[in-house]
Amino acid sequence: MDGVGPYTQRMAAYAASYLYEDLPERAIDIARQIILDTIGAILLGSRPGYTSVRVLGDMAIQEAGSGGSTVFGRDAKGSLLGALLANGTMGYAADAEGGGASRIHAAAVFVPTVLTVGEHLHSSGRDVVAALALAYDVGCRISDAANPGSEIAYPHSFHPSAVFGHFGAAAAAGHLLGLDEDQFVNALGLAGINATGMISWVSDPSEDSRPFVIGMAAQGGTRAALLAKAGMGGPIQILDDAKFSIYDAFSTDMHLERLVDGLGVHHRILDADGFKQYPCCGDIHSGLDAILSLMKTHELEAGDIESFTHRVKSARVEIIDDNFLKSHNSQYILSVAAVSGKIDPDDILIDRRSDPAVAELYSRASLLPEPALDEVTDGAPAIVEVKTRDGGLFKERVDYSKGRSQNPLSASKLEEKFMRWATTRLSDERAREIVDVTDRLVTLSDVGEVTRLLAV
């Protein structure tokens, strides 16, 4: 194809030649873990209490006609694109999924994409694993090549998970559809021209729009691949140093060498940053570990606490400081944990400040920036200080919350977490069947063996 930008061409050629056989065993193992963990988060997020999930599921089923795509957590089929929007939204609804990488809630976008498109095409388990790994390679590299030009987390008001998630979803769907190199050029261009997702969901206390942008990425990326397969053209310099490229729109400057550094050698799914223990923003997890540890070590009850302070990296304060969203509100989440000794999925659906004990502690909680934590470049470290009513002062620092890749959960703990989330919607027997089928995922001739288990 004449005129294609060199970086766009390189990425398209790589995607078109991508093979399951090129994946190291460790990447395959991580892919299976990510798929199982994200299915648990999807099932948790499929509960009717998540309004956006219910509305989008209804819409997918109503528009289905002769569609046959599973709307996860439902007992009816939907259209392919409608199911992608609903299933992708479920991926992030409960804020319980792990497998993030390169500023992207990667698993939340990519796992619903590969399962839904894979079901539609009757793809094998191996094809689905390869599609997921390719999505990480493409989406994470495109994100890494962008430079926001600021220490502020989101200086340009867009959500990286949504914008760059479009590209990973297009790559995943394109792999399953068997796009050739020219078609991948078009698919990436169409994904880029469609990419969107503002971070303005931080002012939506219903939390409906927060996961919606993830569903948009799964749906929009797949639509781009489908259109390219059908012969539609698209921008051919979307990833290049060209006017109106994705970086011209969404980055202060660009580092295009990151697109191809280690391409084909280092599989970016290997960089997935562990798994979550708690259904809330990952920036709060280290603080949760710290306050729960302090209370256990010093045998404290919520009533013993005069006040507490949560210190985090300077750049993360704006994300979790007294946020409209309960899932992203440090003071709220830590107050609930101090009172109940844990965080439950319903804690971001129901305002626990109706409990006087939570409300009182919340009024005496604070979040502060701690520049000393900025030295931890690959984590979300926290220092929690608890002042007790009898004058005690206790402090704990946690650099890596339990579950992150630097402080991993064991395989048995991951399975235990999956069972805890999945059985909010399924029987214990059905949930264990999902564990078994994902364990032998690469032997499946049709990934529909997995998706049929997600119909509730």
C-alpha positions in Angstrom: 0.0 0.0 0.0 1.6 3.3 -1.1 2.1 6.1 1.4 1.7 4.1 4.6 3.7 5.6 7.5 6.7 3.5 8.5 5.5 2.8 12.1 1.9 2.1 11.1 3.3 -0.3 8.4 5.6 -2.0 10.9 2.8 -2.5 13.5 0.4 -3.8 10.8 3.0 -6.2 9.4 3.7 -7.5 12.9 0.0 -8.0 13.6 -0.6 -9.8 10.3 2.1 -12.3 10.9 1.4 -12.9 14.6 1.4 -16.6 15.6 0.5 -18.5 18.8 3.6 -20.6 18.3 5.8 -17.6 18.9 4.5 -17.1 22.4 6.7 -18.2 25.3 5.0 -20.5 27.8 5.1 -17.8 30.5 3.0 -15.5 28.2 0.5 -18.3 27.7 0.2 -19.0 31.4 -0.3 -15.3 32.1 -3.0 -15.1 29.4 -4.9 -17.9 31.0 -4.7 -16.2 34.5 -5.8 -12.9 33.1 -8.8 -14.5 31.3 -9.9 -16.4 34.4 -9.5 -13.3 36.7 -11.3 -11.0 34.3 -14.2 -13.5 33.9 -14.6 -13.2 37.6 -14.6 -9.4 37.4 -17.1 -9.5 34.5 -19.5 -11.8 36.4 -19.2 -9.5 39.4 -19.8 -6.5 37.2 -22.8 -8.2 35.4 -25.0 -7.9 38.5 -28.1 -5.8 37.9 -27.0 -3.2 40.5 -24.6 -1.8 37.8 -27.1 0.4 35.9 -25.0 0.9 32.8 -24.5 -2.9 32.4 -28.2 -3.6 32.7 -29.2 -0.8 30.2 -26.5 -1.9 27.7 -27.4 -5.6 28.0 -31.1 -4.8 27.4 -30.1 -2.8 24.3 -27.9 -5.6 22.9 -30.7 -8.1 23.3 -33.3 -5.8 21.8 -31.3 -5.1 18.7 -30.1 -8.6 18.2 -32.5 -9.9 15.6 -30.9 -13.1 14.6 -27.8 -12.3 16.7 -26.1 -15.1 18.7 -23.6 -13.4 20.9 -23.6 -14.1 24.6 -24.4 -11.1 26.8 -22.5 -12.2 29.8 -24.5 -12.6 33.0 -27.8 -12.8 31.0 -30.0 -15.6 29.7 -30.5 -14.1 26.2 -28.3 -13.5 23.2 -27.4 -10.1 21.7 -25.9 -8.7 18.5 -22.2 -9.0 18.2 -21.4 -5.2 18.5 -24.1 -4.8 21.2 -22.7 -7.6 23.2 -19.2 -6.2 22.9 -20.4 -2.9 24.3 -22.2 -4.6 27.2 -19.5 -7.2 27.9 -16.7 -4.6 27.7 -18.6 -2.4 30.1 -18.9 -5.3 32.5 -15.1 -5.8 32.4 -14.6 -2.5 34.4 -18.0 -2.1 36.1 -16.9 -3.6 39.5 -13.3 -2.2 39.2 -12.2 -5.6 40.3 -10.1 -6.8 37.2 -6.3 -7.1 37.2 -4.0 -7.4 34.2 -3.4 -3.7 33.7 -0.4 -2.4 31.8 0.9 0.9 30.3 -1.8 3.1 31.8 -4.5 0.8 30.4 -7.1 -1.3 32.1 -6.0 -3.7 29.4 -7.8 -6.9 30.6 -11.1 -5.1 31.0 -11.0 -4.1 27.3 -9.2 -7.1 25.7 -10.7 -10.1 27.5 -14.4 -9.3 26.6 -13.2 -8.6 23.1 -11.4 -11.9 22.5 -14.2 -14.0 24.2 -17.1 -12.3 22.4 -15.4 -12.1 18.9 -14.0 -15.6 19.5 -17.4 -17.0 20.2 -18.8 -15.3 17.1 -16.2 -16.9 14.9 -15.9 -20.2 16.7 -12.2 -19.5 17.3 -10.0 -22.0 19.1 -8.6 -21.4 22.5 -5.1 -21.0 21.0 -6.4 -18.3 18.7 -8.0 -16.4 21.6 -4.8 -16.6 23.7 -2.8 -15.2 20.7 -5.3 -12.5 20.1 -5.1 -11.4 23.7 -1.3 -11.3 23.7 -1.3 -9.3 20.5 -3.8 -6.8 21.9 -1.4 -6.2 24.8 1.5 -5.8 22.4 -0.3 -3.3 20.2 -2.3 -1.4 22.8 0.5 -1.0 25.3 3.1 0.0 22.8 0.9 2.7 21.3 0.1 4.0 24.8 3.8 4.0 25.8 4.7 6.0 22.7 2.5 8.8 23.9 3.8 11.3 26.3 1.3 13.4 28.2 4.0 16.0 29.0 3.0 16.3 32.6 3.2 14.6 36.0 -0.5 15.1 36.2 -2.2 11.8 35.6 -4.7 12.9 32.9 -3.7 16.4 31.7 -5.6 16.2 28.4 -8.9 14.9 29.9 -8.9 11.6 28.0 -8.8 8.1 29.4 -5.8 6.1 28.1 -7.7 2.8 28.7 -10.4 3.9 26.3 -8.3 5.7 23.6 -5.5 3.2 23.4 -7.8 0.3 24.2 -9.4 0.8 20.8 -6.2 -0.2 19.1 -5.7 -3.3 21.2 -9.2 -4.4 20.6 -8.8 -3.8 16.8 -5.6 -5.9 16.9 -7.3 -8.7 18.8 -10.4 -8.8 16.6 -8.2 -8.5 13.5 -6.2 -11.5 14.5 -9.3 -13.6 15.0 -10.7 -12.3 11.6 -7.4 -13.1 9.8 -6.7 -9.6 8.5 -3.8 -9.3 6.1 -1.2 -6.5 6.4 -3.1 -3.9 4.3 -6.3 -4.6 6.2 -4.5 -4.2 9.5 -3.2 -0.8 8.3 -6.9 0.2 7.7 -8.1 -1.4 11.0 -5.6 0.6 13.0 -6.4 3.8 11.2 -10.2 3.3 11.7 -9.6 2.4 15.4 -7.6 5.6 15.8 -10.1 7.8 14.0 -12.9 6.4 16.2 -10.8 6.4 19.5 -12.4 8.4 22.3 -13.2 8.2 26.0 -13.0 11.2 28.3 -11.9 11.0 31.9 -14.8 13.2 32.8 -16.5 10.2 34.2 -14.8 11.2 37.5 -17.7 13.6 38.0 -20.4 10.9 37.5 -21.3 9.7 41.0 -23.5 7.0 39.5 -20.3 5.4 38.1 -22.3 4.4 35.0 -20.0 6.2 32.5 -16.7 5.0 34.1 -17.0 1.5 32.6 -19.0 2.6 29.6 -15.8 4.0 27.9 -14.2 0.6 28.3 -17.1 -1.0 26.5 -16.8 1.6 23.8 -13.2 0.6 23.2 -14.0 -3.1 22.9 -16.9 -2.3 20.5 -15.1 0.4 18.5 -11.9 -1.5 18.0 -13.8 -4.6 16.8 -15.9 -2.5 14.5 -12.7 -1.1 13.0 -11.4 -4.6 12.3 -14.8 -5.7 10.8 -14.9 -2.7 8.5 -11.3 -3.3 7.4 -12.1 -7.0 6.7 -15.1 -5.8 4.6 -12.8 -3.6 2.5 -13.1 -0.2 4.1 -10.1 2.1 4.0 -8.7 4.1 6.8 -6.0 6.6 7.7 -2.6 5.1 6.8 -0.3 7.2 9.1 -2.2 6.9 12.3 0.9 5.9 14.3 3.4 8.1 12.7 5.0 11.5 13.0 2.3 13.0 10.8 -0.2 15.8 11.1 -3.5 14.5 12.6 -1.9 11.2 13.9 -3.2 9.7 17.2 -0.3 11.4 18.9 -1.1 14.8 17.4 -4.5 14.4 19.1 -3.7 12.8 22.4 -0.1 13.5 23.3 2.1 16.5 24.0 4.9 14.8 22.1 5.7 11.2 21.0 8.3 8.5 21.4 7.7 6.4 18.4 10.8 4.2 19.0 8.8 2.6 21.9 6.4 1.2 19.3 9.0 -1.1 17.9 11.5 -1.6 20.7 11.7 -5.3 21.3 8.8 -5.9 18.9 8.4 -9.7 18.4 10.9 -10.4 21.2 9.4 -8.9 24.3 5.7 -9.8 24.6 3.9 -7.0 26.5 1.5 -9.3 28.2 4.4 -10.3 30.4 4.3 -6.7 31.8 0.7 -7.1 33.1 0.8 -5.7 36.6 -0.7 -8.4 38.7 -4.3 -8.7 40.0 -6.6 -6.9 42.4 -7.7 -8.1 45.8 -10.3 -5.3 46.2 -13.1 -3.9 44.0 -11.9 -0.3 43.8 -9.3 1.9 42.1 -5.8 0.3 42.2 -4.3 3.5 43.5 -6.0 2.8 46.9 -4.9 -0.8 47.3 -1.6 -0.1 49.1 -3.4 2.1 51.5 -6.0 -0.6 52.1 -3.3 -3.1 52.8 -1.6 -0.7 55.2 -4.6 0.3 57.3 -5.9 -3.3 57.5 -2.4 -4.4 58.6 -2.2 -1.7 61.2 -5.6 -2.6 62.7 -4.7 -6.3 62.9 -1.2 -5.8 64.3 -2.3 -3.3 67.0 -5.7 -4.9 67.6 -7.6 -1.7 66.8 -11.3 -1.2 66.3 -12.8 1.6 64.2 -13.9 3.3 67.4 -10.3 3.4 68.6 -9.3 5.7 65.7 -9.2 9.4 66.2 -8.1 10.1 62.6 -6.0 8.7 59.8 -3.9 10.0 56.9 -3.3 8.3 53.6 -0.2 9.5 51.8 0.4 8.7 48.1 2.5 9.9 45.1 1.9 13.5 44.3 0.5 12.8 40.9 -2.1 10.4 42.1 -3.8 12.7 44.6 -6.2 14.2 42.1 -7.5 10.7 41.2 -8.5 9.5 44.6 -8.9 12.5 46.8 -12.5 12.8 48.1 -13.7 11.7 44.6 -17.4 11.8 43.5 -16.9 8.1 42.7 -16.9 5.9 45.8 -14.6 3.4 43.9 -12.0 6.2 43.6 -12.4 7.9 46.9 -9.5 7.1 49.3 -11.1 8.6 52.4 -14.3 6.6 51.8 -12.7 3.3 50.9 -10.3 3.3 53.8 -13.1 4.4 56.2 -15.3 1.5 55.1 -12.4 -0.9 55.5 -11.6 0.3 59.0 -15.2 -0.2 60.1 -15.9 -3.5 58.4 -12.4 -5.0 58.1 -12.8 -5.5 54.3 -14.1 -4.1 51.1 -17.1 -5.8 49.5 -18.4 -5.3 45.9 -21.5 -3.5 47.1 -19.4 -0.9 48.9 -19.1 1.1 45.6 -22.8 0.6 44.8 -24.2 1.5 48.2 -23.1 4.6 50.1 -21.8 3.2 53.4 -21.7 6.7 54.9 -25.2 6.1 55.9 -23.5 4.1 58.7 -22.6 6.7 61.4 -19.4 4.9 62.2 -18.2 5.2 58.6 -19.4 8.8 58.3 -17.6 9.8 61.4 -14.3 8.2 60.4 -14.7 9.6 56.9 -15.0 13.2 58.3 -11.6 12.7 60.0 -9.7 11.1 57.1 -7.2 12.9 54.9 -5.2 12.2 51.8 -1.9 14.0 51.3 0.8 14.0 48.6 4.1 12.4 49.7 7.0 13.3 47.3 9.2 10.7 49.0 7.0 8.0 47.4 7.6 9.3 43.9 10.9 7.3 43.8 8.8 4.1 43.5 8.3 4.4 39.7 6.5 1.2 39.0 3.9 1.0 41.8 1.2 2.8 43.7 2.9 3.1 47.1 1.2 4.4 50.3 2.0 5.5 53.8 -0.9 5.3 56.3 -0.8 7.0 59.7 -3.4 6.2 62.3 -3.9 8.3 65.4 -5.8 6.7 68.2 -8.0 8.3 70.7 -5.6 7.3 73.5 -2.8 9.2 71.9 -1.1 6.4 70.0 0.4 7.0 66.5 1.0 4.0 64.2 2.4 4.2 60.7 2.9 1.7 57.9 4.3 2.0 54.4 3.4 -0.4 51.6 5.1 0.0 48.2 3.4 -2.8 46.4 -0.1 -4.0 47.4 -0.7 -7.7 47.6 -1.5 -8.9 44.1 0.8 -6.7 42.2 3.5 -8.4 40.1 6.1 -7.4 42.7 4.0 -8.9 45.5 2.0 -11.6 43.7 -1.0 -13.6 44.8 -0.5 -17.4 44.7 -2.4 -19.5 42.1 -4.6 -20.8 44.9 -5.4 -17.2 46.1 -6.2 -16.2 42.5 -8.6 -19.1 42.2 -10.1 -18.3 45.6 -10.7 -14.7 44.5 -12.3 -15.9 41.2 -14.7 -18.2 43.1 -15.6 -15.3 45.5 -16.5 -13.0 42.6 -18.0 -15.6 40.2 -20.4 -17.1 42.8 -22.1 -13.8 43.2 -23.8 -14.8 39.9 -23.2 -18.5 39.5 -23.4 -21.7 41.4 -20.2 -23.1 42.9 -20.4 -26.0 40.5 -20.6 -23.7 37.4 -17.8 -21.5 38.7 -15.5 -24.5 39.2 -16.4 -25.6 35.6 -15.1 -22.2 34.4 -11.9 -22.8 36.3 -11.5 -26.2 34.7 -12.2 -25.0 31.1 -9.9 -22.0 31.3 -7.1 -24.2 32.7 -7.3 -26.3 29.4 -8.1 -23.3 27.3 -5.4 -23.9 24.7 -6.8 -27.3 23.9 -10.3 -26.0 23.1 -11.4 -26.1 19.4 -14.1 -23.5 20.1 -14.0 -20.9 22.8 -17.8 -21.1 22.9 -17.1 -23.8 25.6 -16.2 -20.9 27.8 -18.8 -18.3 26.9 -21.7 -20.7 27.3 -20.8 -20.9 30.9 -21.2 -17.1 31.3 -24.9 -17.1 30.4 -26.9 -16.6 33.6 
